[in-house]
């Protein structure tokens, strides 16, 4: 099946640090990638959708200057949490989908990144 | 507004059968997905329904009724490893995924 690799799996860093999370589709071309965050015992919250080669579309309430998304190739998207603070601590999950037009392929998820800001 | 409802938590016995229901109200419909998520892990894809009826995949089956805005996930021969959260998600007219809050399934021996 489709494999999505997400790194790092766990990050602990000081407040004010910028953290970059990578999401790679290993065996398919991901024309669309999604970034989610999930707080404990809550459902997934979509942060942004990125299509290869174009700017990401952010959900309402998500600061685009704080959560920088780059989707430069069909196999790699990155999320950079700039000047992270304790309230940014969360479980960040990427997913990828191969989409030609508006197909209904499922999203395949990375293993997630647990971010803890001290 | 768009809304997906699932029970918050369910408990079942090992070896038994459990049905997790999902009702939805969305602007348009372009398919319904079920995902399994173990604690501390990312979701994994289980099933996809776009037409009415039952889709069977091993111990798991998923049913859809578009006229009723209703789906269920049926798990047979429950195993302890099936303890997880089960997320229902609907793709709306804009092909955006709307996620339910998930149903935490607890399996007891």
Interface residues (C-beta under 8 A of the other chain):
Chain A: X6 X42 X43 X44 X46 X91 X93 X95 X102 X104 X106 X107 X108 X109 X110 X111 X112 X114
Chain B: X30 X31 X33 X40 X41 X42 X43 X44 X45 X48 X50 X87 X91 X95 X97 X99 X100 X101 X102
